[in-house]
Every structure is written in C-alpha cells, then in structure tokens.
Amino acid sequence: QVQLVESGGGLVQAGGSLRLSCAASGSIFRIAAMGWYRQVPGKQRELVAAITSGGSTNYADSVKGRGTISRDNAKNTVYLQMNSLKPEDTAVYYCNAVHYSSGYRREDYWGQGTQVTVSS
C-alpha cells in the first residue's frame, strides 16, 4: 500500500509561480514512477509531468519550459515547480504513484488532489 499527501496548491496571479509537493509513504520501495496529473470539469484527467525511479522525466507539451518535476529521495517527496502560470493552468492537481505488488501486478495510487487557481 502507498499513501500520497499533496500540498502547495492555492491562488496565484498570472505570471506567478508555485511549487506542489507530494509525500509518499508505505511500500515506497516498489514505486516505479510518480507523476502529476490535472483535471478540470468536463475534461479527462491529463498528465502534467512524470519521473521514473531511474530519473527520466516526461512533460506535457503545455508545460514544457514552465514546469519542472524533481525528487527528494531523503524525504520520499516529489515536487512540481510551475512558473509563468496561466489561467488555463487552473485545475485540481493529483499526485500519482505507479506501484508493483509482490506479485508484480501494477497498481496506481492517487493523492486527494490540490486546487490550483490562476487569476488573470
């Protein structure tokens, strides 16, 4: 089992910055990758950024050059730094962990979500 706790959301002005944090606990040694997704009403949840256990990263085109995902292994925490925020970045942001059970079955875990609102 994996537990994810998100923080760092809030209200910011367009052009501003914020950093989202996701702290993982439980069977963290079996986590293969972690990422950030976001969702707005009427749309599907979409990937924002992801990082694998090997350090490889992947970003949505909409945040390339503005977002940076990173890890702090000592704190079992991943971060999403977002700069030059736009109103279209407004969404609920969810932390995701890809976990493999002792039977090598893939399991996805999700945080509770944190609201990011960007005002114009």
Long-range contacts (C-beta under 8 A, 24 or more apart in sequence): 1-26, 1-27, 1-109, 2-26, 2-27, 2-28, 2-31, 2-97, 2-99, 2-107, 2-109, 3-109, 4-95, 4-96, 4-97, 4-109, 4-110, 4-111, 5-111, 5-112, 6-93, 6-94, 6-95, 6-111, 6-112, 6-113, 6-114, 7-114, 8-114, 9-93, 9-114, 9-115, 9-116, 10-115, 10-116, 10-117, 11-117, 11-118, 11-119, 12-85, 12-116, 12-117, 12-118, 12-119, 13-85, 13-118, 13-119, 14-85, 14-86, 14-87, 14-118, 14-119, 14-120, 15-84, 15-85, 16-85, 16-118, 17-81, 17-82, 17-83, 17-84, 17-85, 18-82, 18-85, 18-116, 19-79, 19-80, 19-81, 19-82, 20-79, 20-80, 20-82, 20-93, 20-95, 20-114, 20-116, 21-77, 21-78, 21-79, 22-77, 22-78, 22-79, 22-80, 22-95, 22-111, 23-75, 23-76, 23-77, 24-76, 24-77, 24-78, 24-97, 25-76, 27-99, 28-76, 30-99, 30-100, 30-101, 31-97, 31-98, 31-99, 32-98, 32-99, 32-100, 33-97, 33-98, 34-71, 34-78, 34-95, 34-96, 34-97, 34-98, 35-69, 35-95, 35-96, 35-98, 36-69, 36-78, 36-80, 36-93, 36-94, 36-95, 36-96, 37-93, 37-94, 37-96, 38-89, 38-91, 38-92, 38-93, 38-94, 38-116, 39-91, 39-92, 39-94, 40-90, 40-91, 40-92, 45-94, 48-80, 48-93, 49-80, 50-96, 51-78, 62-88, 63-89, 82-116, 85-116, 85-118, 86-118, 87-118, 87-119, 87-120, 88-118, 89-116, 89-118, 90-116, 90-117, 90-118, 91-116, 92-116
